[in-house]
Amino acid sequence: MWQPQQPGFPHRHGAYLRPAVCAVVLVICCGCTHTRLQRNTISQGSTLTDLQYQQVLDNVAMFACNPDSLAWHIKINSGLVQVADQGSGFLGANLGGPGHLVPNLGLQRNVLHQWNVDPVIEAEDLKLLQLAYRKAVNPSDAEGTIKREAYEQICELSAGFHIALAREVAFDMIHSLRQTASPAKQSKLDRIKIELEGLYTQVDELSEKAQAYDATQHLATGGAAPSKLEFLKEELIRLTSEVGDNPVEPVGAYYRPGRNVGLIEQAQDRIEALIKLVEEPETGESNQFSVPWFGCGGKKEVPACACLVGCYRGCGRECYVWVLPERMKTFRDFILVILSLAPPDAQDSASTSPGLGAANSANF
């Protein structure tokens, strides 16, 4: 005999069918955990380039507004993408009243995107960044001031990290620093150049010959004496350090404890980046950083075809800079220079693998 449904109690099938359908819809909409994690990882990874673009362009805008500004830079060391899904369900029966089931379903998704960054706070790194941005806003460097300061930094890095410079770099450095030197300094630079010419000639002659290495003697004596080639490179480092106003590296520096290989490689990258900024190719073509590669003006002057736009508000002004499609390659190379001048931190610790710098570098 059919009886009408009691008031206040839903139909036994509808009571759990509707929540179950809703749960299925939620799972379908959210997707599987690994699919969502893949999408979020790609989404966060794509922001890395945008972050590098924007911070460099905003710095360029700041130096375009005031060339005496202090550069800022954040180094992105690592990142984290996390997607966690949690679900719980419960199905209970009402035993004390009309028979029907009471479902309970809970779903939760936690999404975390994170970049771990370090600001550049070292004075030397900030000084190198300032040189790069000053070169960007004054590419012609008609007075050669930026080039001379860059070579002074190269000389300091060479002496501090025991890195021998190539012949062309050393002679161009002497030529640039000689232009504004006092007569006494010019005489000293002329003497250093003559001595360097003789050393580079000997290095070239020895580099063409195979160098023998006696491992047995090295182990027996706790470190064999440097070969003639190594000694000559020591002399090169000593002489090039005299070009600037830095303390002279002694010849016996080869025997000192080695520094962290990572620090030495970073110093070499800094030297190469500074050379890229100021060198003039021998082919007769101009350095890409020696010609204007970005536009500058007010907000209304930004062209619609600009690929990227940076902005700075300060000193009572509002400066906008932009990069057009035909200059994107130069902007990309400039970012690589900036990243070389402010690399991730490398600890100078005795527990790390030691190195001796470019006194024995294959890149010499």
C-alpha positions in Angstrom: 0.0 0.0 0.0 1.5 3.3 -1.0 2.1 5.9 1.6 2.9 9.6 1.0 6.4 10.8 1.9 6.6 12.2 5.4 7.2 16.0 5.6 10.8 17.1 6.2 12.4 13.9 4.9 13.6 13.9 1.3 13.2 10.9 -1.0 15.9 8.2 -0.1 17.5 8.2 -3.6 17.4 12.0 -4.1 19.0 12.5 -0.7 22.4 11.2 -1.8 22.1 11.3 -5.6 22.3 15.1 -5.9 25.4 15.6 -3.7 27.1 12.7 -5.5 26.4 14.4 -8.9 27.8 17.7 -7.6 31.0 16.0 -6.4 31.5 14.4 -9.8 31.1 17.8 -11.5 33.6 19.4 -9.1 36.2 16.7 -9.8 35.7 17.0 -13.6 36.0 20.8 -13.4 39.1 20.8 -11.3 40.9 18.1 -13.3 43.5 15.7 -12.1 46.2 16.9 -9.8 49.1 16.1 -12.1 47.4 18.0 -15.0 46.9 21.1 -12.9 50.4 20.9 -11.5 51.8 20.7 -15.1 49.8 23.8 -16.1 50.7 25.8 -13.1 54.4 25.0 -13.5 54.4 26.2 -17.1 52.4 29.3 -16.1 54.9 30.2 -13.4 57.9 29.4 -15.5 56.7 31.7 -18.2 56.8 34.6 -15.8 60.6 34.4 -15.3 61.4 36.1 -18.6 58.8 38.8 -17.9 60.4 39.5 -14.5 63.9 39.8 -16.1 62.5 42.1 -18.9 60.7 44.4 -16.5 63.3 44.9 -13.8 66.0 45.7 -16.5 63.7 48.1 -18.4 62.6 49.9 -15.2 66.3 50.3 -14.3 67.0 51.7 -17.8 64.1 54.2 -17.3 65.5 55.2 -13.9 68.9 55.9 -15.4 67.4 57.7 -18.3 65.7 60.0 -15.8 68.8 60.3 -13.6 72.2 58.8 -14.7 73.5 59.1 -11.2 71.0 56.7 -9.8 71.8 53.5 -7.8 70.8 50.4 -9.7 68.7 47.7 -8.1 68.4 44.0 -9.0 66.9 40.9 -7.6 68.4 37.5 -8.3 65.9 34.6 -8.8 67.6 31.6 -7.2 64.8 29.0 -7.2 61.0 28.6 -7.3 58.3 26.3 -6.1 55.0 25.2 -7.6 52.8 23.0 -5.5 49.3 21.7 -6.0 47.7 19.6 -3.3 44.2 18.0 -3.5 42.4 16.6 -0.5 39.1 14.8 -0.4 36.9 13.2 2.2 33.6 11.4 2.2 31.1 10.0 4.6 27.9 8.0 4.1 25.7 7.6 7.1 22.4 5.8 7.7 19.6 7.1 9.9 18.7 4.1 12.1 16.4 5.8 14.5 13.9 7.2 12.0 12.7 6.7 8.4 15.3 4.7 6.5 17.5 7.0 4.3 21.2 7.7 3.7 23.0 11.0 4.5 26.1 11.6 2.4 28.9 14.1 3.4 31.6 15.0 0.9 34.5 17.5 1.2 37.0 18.6 -1.5 39.9 21.0 -1.1 42.7 22.2 -3.4 45.8 24.2 -2.2 47.9 25.9 -4.9 51.2 27.6 -4.1 53.4 29.6 -6.5 56.7 30.9 -5.1 59.9 32.5 -6.4 62.9 32.7 -4.0 64.9 35.9 -4.7 67.9 37.7 -3.3 68.5 41.4 -3.7 71.9 42.6 -4.9 73.4 44.4 -1.9 77.2 44.1 -2.5 78.8 47.4 -3.4 81.0 45.9 -6.1 78.1 44.3 -7.9 76.1 47.5 -7.7 79.0 49.4 -9.2 79.2 47.0 -12.1 75.4 47.3 -12.7 75.7 51.1 -12.7 78.3 50.9 -15.4 76.1 48.8 -17.6 73.1 51.0 -17.2 75.1 54.2 -17.8 76.4 52.6 -21.0 72.7 51.9 -22.0 71.7 55.5 -21.6 74.9 56.9 -23.0 75.9 54.3 -25.7 78.3 56.6 -27.7 80.4 57.3 -24.5 82.0 60.2 -26.5 84.5 61.0 -23.7 85.4 57.4 -23.0 84.6 57.7 -19.3 82.5 54.6 -19.1 85.1 52.5 -21.0 87.9 53.6 -18.7 85.9 52.8 -15.6 85.0 49.4 -17.1 88.7 48.6 -17.7 89.6 49.7 -14.2 87.0 47.1 -13.0 88.5 44.5 -15.3 91.9 45.2 -13.9 90.7 44.9 -10.4 88.9 41.6 -11.1 92.0 40.2 -12.9 94.2 41.0 -9.9 91.7 39.9 -7.2 90.8 36.6 -8.8 94.2 35.8 -10.4 92.9 35.9 -14.0 95.2 36.5 -16.9 93.9 38.8 -19.6 94.1 38.2 -23.4 96.6 40.3 -25.4 94.0 42.4 -27.1 92.1 43.1 -23.9 95.3 44.1 -22.0 96.6 46.4 -24.8 93.1 48.1 -25.3 93.0 48.6 -21.5 96.4 50.3 -21.5 95.4 52.5 -24.6 92.1 53.6 -22.9 93.6 54.4 -19.5 96.6 56.2 -21.1 94.5 58.9 -22.7 93.7 60.8 -19.5 96.7 59.7 -17.4 99.3 62.0 -16.1 102.7 62.1 -17.9 104.3 60.0 -15.1 101.4 57.5 -15.5 101.8 57.4 -19.2 105.5 56.6 -18.9 104.6 53.7 -16.6 101.9 52.4 -18.9 104.4 52.5 -21.8 106.9 50.5 -19.9 104.2 47.9 -18.9 103.1 47.6 -22.5 106.7 46.9 -23.7 107.1 44.2 -21.0 103.7 42.7 -21.8 104.6 42.4 -25.5 107.6 40.3 -24.6 105.7 38.1 -22.2 102.8 37.5 -24.6 105.3 36.6 -27.3 106.9 34.0 -25.0 103.5 32.7 -24.0 102.4 32.2 -27.6 105.6 30.3 -28.3 105.2 28.0 -25.4 101.5 27.5 -25.9 102.2 26.0 -29.3 104.3 23.2 -27.6 103.0 20.2 -25.7 103.5 20.7 -21.9 104.8 17.7 -20.0 103.4 17.1 -16.5 105.1 14.7 -13.9 102.3 13.5 -11.6 104.8 11.5 -9.5 106.9 14.6 -8.7 103.8 16.6 -8.0 102.5 14.1 -5.4 106.0 13.6 -3.9 106.7 17.3 -3.3 103.1 18.2 -2.4 102.8 20.4 -5.5 105.4 20.8 -8.2 106.9 24.2 -9.0 105.0 26.1 -11.8 106.2 25.5 -15.3 107.6 28.4 -17.4 104.3 28.9 -19.1 102.6 29.2 -15.7 105.3 31.6 -14.4 104.9 33.8 -17.5 101.1 34.0 -16.9 101.9 35.0 -13.3 104.0 37.8 -14.6 101.2 38.9 -16.9 98.8 39.1 -14.0 101.3 41.1 -12.0 101.9 43.6 -14.8 98.3 44.1 -15.7 97.4 44.7 -12.1 99.9 47.6 -12.1 97.9 49.2 -14.9 95.3 50.2 -12.4 95.6 51.6 -8.9 95.2 48.2 -7.2 97.7 46.4 -5.0 100.2 44.4 -7.0 99.8 40.6 -7.0 103.1 39.0 -6.1 104.6 36.5 -8.4 104.4 33.8 -5.7 100.6 34.1 -5.7 100.4 30.9 -7.7 101.3 29.0 -4.5 98.5 30.5 -2.4 95.4 28.4 -1.5 93.0 28.2 -4.4 89.7 30.0 -4.3 86.2 28.6 -5.0 86.0 27.6 -8.7 82.5 29.1 -8.8 83.8 32.5 -7.7 86.6 32.4 -10.3 84.2 31.5 -13.1 81.8 34.3 -12.1 84.7 36.8 -12.1 85.7 35.6 -15.6 82.0 36.0 -16.7 82.0 39.6 -15.3 85.2 40.4 -17.3 83.7 39.0 -20.5 80.4 41.0 -19.9 82.3 44.2 -19.4 84.4 43.6 -22.5 81.2 43.1 -24.5 79.9 46.4 -23.3 82.9 48.5 -24.4 84.9 46.7 -27.0 84.8 47.7 -30.6 84.9 44.8 -33.1 87.9 44.5 -35.4 85.6 43.9 -38.3 84.8 47.6 -38.5 81.2 47.1 -37.3 80.1 49.1 -34.3 79.4 47.5 -31.0 75.6 46.8 -30.7 75.7 48.6 -27.3 77.4 51.7 -28.8 74.3 52.8 -30.6 70.9 53.7 -29.1 68.7 50.6 -28.8 65.7 51.9 -26.9 63.3 54.8 -27.1 62.7 57.3 -24.3 59.9 59.8 -23.7 56.6 60.5 -22.1 53.7 58.1 -21.7 51.9 59.5 -24.8 55.1 59.0 -26.9 55.2 55.2 -26.4 54.5 53.7 -29.9 51.8 51.1 -30.2 54.3 48.7 -31.8 56.6 48.7 -28.7 57.4 45.2 -27.5 58.2 46.1 -24.0 57.8 49.3 -21.8 59.5 50.4 -18.6 58.6 53.3 -16.4 60.2 55.3 -13.6 58.7 58.1 -11.6 61.1 60.3 -9.6 63.1 63.5 -9.6 59.9 65.3 -10.5 59.7 63.4 -13.8 58.0 60.4 -15.3 60.2 58.6 -17.7 59.1 55.8 -20.1 61.4 53.6 -22.2 60.5 51.1 -24.8 62.0 48.5 -27.1 60.9 48.1 -30.7 60.9 44.7 -32.4 64.1 45.4 -34.4 66.0 46.0 -31.2 64.9 43.0 -29.2 68.1 41.1 -29.9 70.2 43.9 -28.4 67.9 44.1 -25.4 68.2 40.3 -24.9 72.0 40.5 -25.0 72.0 43.4 -22.6 69.9 41.3 -20.1 72.5 38.5 -20.4 75.2 41.1 -19.6 73.3 42.2 -16.5 72.8 38.6 -15.4 76.6 38.0 -15.7 77.4 41.1 -13.7 75.0 40.0 -10.9 75.2 36.2 -10.8 73.8 34.0 -8.0 75.8 33.9 -4.9 78.7 31.4 -4.7 80.3 30.8 -1.3 84.0 31.4 -1.0 84.6 28.4 1.4 87.4 26.0 1.9 84.9 23.2 1.8 84.3 23.8 -1.9 86.4 22.7 -4.8 89.4 25.1 -5.1 90.7 26.6 -8.3 93.6 28.8 -9.4 91.9 31.1 -11.8 92.9 31.8 -15.4 96.6 31.7 -14.7 96.0 28.2 -16.1 92.7 28.8 -17.8 92.0 27.2 -21.2 90.2 30.4 -22.1 93.4 32.4 -21.9 
